[in-house]
């Protein structure tokens, strides 16, 4: 049985638009795929530990992580460390730099949990950063060119040896995500045939 793990982004949760849509469409379209989307800790080490534990309970070839934004950073890290495949949606590449301005009090948009985002969070993220990918063939980049938070050109350069799909326009939240779910589902069975 194949398993799709959805790793949500910064201050997001399993209730996000993309997570709910993906879960719904998998239930409706593919009975041979399981879906799992935990609410990840705001602590990077804890978030990655939860994901890693789940992956290690499965056959590595049956697991695909779909990571959005910060979840894409986690997915990249886990693919490099564990060898599973990942689909990266508008992924953060250097969140230890990109989230510098977020140090201070934070509130999760979905759970309403309040917490202090600190330099320790940034240090944990920096420790997970992989400057040069060793297994780019395990990664599939999906990036919108209209992303207002993350530059798609930076992602294309970083994932230059990976398969990719650039979506013209849209936004960081990937508001037309529904139109591309079939590509994700095809990737679960192997390399995506439509790119």
Secondary structure, DSSP 8 states (H G I E B T S, - for coil): -EEEEEE--TT--TTSHHHHHHHHHHHHH-TTEEEE-----SSHHHHHHHHHHHHHTS-GGGEEEEEETHHHHHHHHHHHHH--EEEEES--S-HHHHTGGG-EEEE-TTT--EEEE-HHHHHHHHHH--SS-S-GGGEEEEEETT-SSS-HHHHHHHTTTSEEEEESS--TT-TTGGGGHHHHHHHHTSS-TT-
